[in-house]
Amino acid sequence: MGDYITTYSGIHMSPLAPGAEEIHIRDIAHSLSLMVRANGHFPDFYSVGQHCIHCCEEAHARGYTERVQLACLLHDASEAYLADITRPVKQHLPKYRAVEKTLQDVIFQKYLGELSEEEKRLWRELDDTLLYYEFDHFMKEKLMECPGTLKSRPVFGTEPFQETERKYLDWFEKTLDYCKEHFSDPAYGEWYGYLRRDGKPTEPPCKGSTFKGPFHLPRMLTMCERMLDGLLDGQ
């Protein structure tokens, strides 16, 4: 057998060396709609797909950008190809975490391009927020200090996986279409970082953030230096 999995749509996908062309949203939606949260220990069936949809809906209710909404929807997409591992175990598996990060980055890059540090902070915050309310509902257990009141009204309960799959794809289409129409720059590439209330880029148009210049450019130069050192060492 090769180092690949066969997905719902029949694609041979390599989790350890993922290519963007192997990532398909229908595979993600189908898999996550059937994958249980909490390693199956909730008293009722509740899927990773439902969790992601609720994160997306909460981002929408808070007025976050469509890019953040889509990031919330996709934040567990790597699990469609790797499966879910509980947090206490995952923290002791550095190689798994590296594989997961690489795959998740490929997924984000395919559908959203580079996420800003603020966008990452927001989806992670909502991930923990929904985790708190899920455990409070299903297990009557408070995992952390209450992260604040939800603005959306998630229904924590069992629903047919086909319904979850449909909702996931609906949210994907809505948020991706908006992002492509308003955030992407067809003339010069990349994504605008910020929009005005009328849906147009801020003036002057800004594709970076406070973190992009000081973080990504030095990282790029460091990587170039390492690559050149490697080439020189090979001579």
C-alpha positions in Angstrom: 0.0 0.0 0.0 1.1 3.6 -0.7 1.4 6.4 1.7 -2.0 7.7 0.9 -5.7 7.5 2.0 -8.6 7.2 -0.4 -11.1 10.0 0.3 -14.9 10.0 0.0 -14.6 11.5 -3.5 -12.1 8.8 -4.5 -9.0 10.9 -4.4 -5.7 9.4 -3.3 -4.5 11.9 -0.7 -1.1 11.9 0.9 -1.4 13.3 4.5 2.3 13.4 5.0 3.0 15.3 1.8 -0.3 17.1 1.0 -0.8 18.9 -2.2 -3.5 21.6 -2.6 -4.9 19.7 -5.6 -5.7 16.8 -3.3 -7.8 18.9 -0.9 -11.5 18.9 -1.7 -14.1 20.6 0.4 -16.7 17.9 -0.2 -14.3 15.4 1.3 -13.8 17.6 4.3 -17.5 18.3 4.8 -18.4 14.6 4.6 -15.7 13.4 6.9 -16.2 16.0 9.6 -20.0 15.4 9.6 -19.3 11.8 10.6 -16.4 12.4 13.0 -17.4 12.6 16.7 -16.2 15.3 19.1 -14.7 14.4 22.5 -13.5 11.1 21.2 -17.0 9.8 21.3 -17.6 10.4 25.0 -20.5 12.9 24.8 -23.8 11.2 25.6 -25.2 12.0 22.2 -23.7 12.0 18.7 -22.2 15.4 18.1 -19.7 15.8 15.2 -16.6 17.8 14.5 -18.6 19.2 11.6 -21.2 20.6 13.9 -18.5 22.2 16.1 -16.9 23.9 13.1 -20.3 25.2 11.8 -21.1 26.6 15.3 -17.7 28.4 15.4 -18.5 29.9 12.0 -22.0 30.9 13.1 -20.6 32.6 16.2 -18.0 34.5 14.2 -20.9 35.7 11.9 -23.0 36.7 14.9 -20.1 38.7 16.3 -19.7 40.6 13.0 -16.3 39.1 12.2 -15.1 39.2 8.6 -16.0 36.5 6.2 -12.4 35.5 6.2 -12.5 34.8 9.9 -15.8 33.0 9.5 -14.3 30.8 6.8 -11.2 30.2 9.0 -13.5 29.0 11.8 -15.3 26.7 9.4 -12.0 25.2 8.2 -10.0 25.2 11.4 -10.4 21.4 12.0 -10.3 20.5 8.3 -7.0 18.6 8.7 -8.8 16.1 10.9 -10.7 14.9 7.8 -7.4 13.4 6.7 -5.7 12.7 10.0 -8.6 12.0 12.5 -9.0 13.8 15.8 -6.7 13.2 18.7 -7.6 14.4 22.2 -5.6 17.5 23.5 -3.9 15.7 26.4 -2.4 13.2 24.0 -1.7 15.5 21.2 0.5 17.7 23.3 2.9 14.8 23.7 3.1 14.0 19.9 5.4 16.7 18.4 5.7 14.8 15.1 1.9 14.5 14.8 1.5 18.2 15.6 4.0 19.1 12.8 2.1 16.9 10.3 -1.2 18.5 11.4 0.2 22.0 11.1 1.6 21.4 7.7 -1.7 20.0 6.4 -3.8 22.7 8.0 -1.6 25.4 6.5 -2.0 23.9 3.1 -5.8 23.9 3.5 -5.9 27.5 4.8 -3.5 28.6 2.0 -5.7 27.0 -0.7 -8.9 28.7 0.4 -7.8 31.8 2.3 -4.2 32.5 1.5 -2.1 33.8 4.4 -4.0 34.4 7.6 -3.0 37.3 9.7 -2.1 36.8 13.4 -5.3 38.6 14.3 -7.4 36.2 12.2 -5.6 33.2 13.8 -6.2 34.6 17.3 -9.9 35.0 16.6 -10.6 31.5 15.2 -8.6 30.0 18.1 -10.5 32.0 20.6 -13.9 30.9 19.2 -12.6 27.2 19.0 -12.0 27.4 22.8 -15.3 29.2 23.4 -17.4 26.6 21.7 -15.3 23.9 23.5 -16.4 25.4 26.8 -20.1 25.5 26.0 -20.1 22.0 24.4 -18.6 20.4 27.6 -20.9 22.5 29.8 -23.9 21.2 27.8 -23.0 17.6 27.3 -20.9 16.8 30.4 -21.9 19.5 32.9 -18.2 20.2 33.2 -16.6 23.6 33.0 -13.2 23.1 31.4 -12.0 26.7 31.9 -13.1 30.1 33.1 -16.3 31.1 31.2 -15.1 32.8 28.0 -18.2 35.1 27.7 -21.7 34.9 26.4 -22.4 33.4 23.0 -24.0 35.8 20.5 -25.3 32.9 18.3 -27.6 30.1 19.4 -26.0 26.8 18.7 -28.1 23.7 19.0 -25.9 21.1 20.8 -27.6 17.8 19.8 -27.7 15.0 17.3 -28.6 15.8 13.7 -28.4 13.6 10.6 -24.8 13.7 9.2 -26.3 14.6 5.8 -27.8 17.8 7.3 -24.4 18.7 8.8 -22.6 18.1 5.6 -25.1 20.3 3.7 -24.8 23.1 6.2 -21.0 22.9 6.1 -21.0 23.3 2.3 -23.6 26.1 2.4 -21.4 28.1 4.8 -18.3 27.4 2.8 -19.9 28.7 -0.4 -21.3 31.8 1.2 -18.1 32.8 2.9 -15.7 31.8 0.1 -17.8 33.7 -2.5 -17.7 36.8 -0.4 -14.0 36.6 0.3 -13.2 36.1 -3.4 -15.4 39.1 -4.4 -14.2 41.5 -1.7 -10.9 40.5 -0.3 -9.0 39.0 -3.2 -7.0 41.2 -5.6 -7.4 39.8 -9.2 -5.0 42.3 -10.7 -2.0 41.9 -8.4 -2.7 38.8 -6.3 -2.9 38.3 -2.6 -5.7 39.3 -0.2 -6.6 42.7 1.2 -6.4 42.6 5.0 -9.2 45.0 5.9 -12.5 46.2 4.4 -14.7 49.2 5.1 -18.3 48.8 6.0 -19.3 49.1 2.4 -17.2 46.0 1.5 -14.4 47.8 -0.2 -10.7 47.7 0.8 -9.6 50.4 3.2 -7.8 53.4 1.7 -5.0 53.2 1.1 -5.5 49.4 0.3 -3.6 47.3 2.9 -2.6 43.7 2.3 -0.5 43.4 5.5 -1.0 43.9 9.2 1.1 44.9 12.1 2.6 41.4 12.1 3.1 40.7 8.4 6.1 43.0 7.7 8.1 42.4 10.9 7.3 38.6 10.9 7.0 37.2 7.4 9.8 39.2 5.7 12.5 38.3 8.3 11.3 34.7 8.1 11.6 34.7 4.3 15.1 36.1 4.5 16.1 33.5 7.2 14.7 30.7 5.0 16.6 32.0 2.0 19.8 32.1 4.0 19.3 28.5 5.1 18.7 27.4 1.5 21.8 29.2 0.2 23.9 27.7 3.0 22.6 24.2 2.0 23.5 24.8 -1.6 27.0 26.0 -0.7 27.5 23.0 1.6 26.6 20.7 -1.3 29.3 22.2 -3.5 
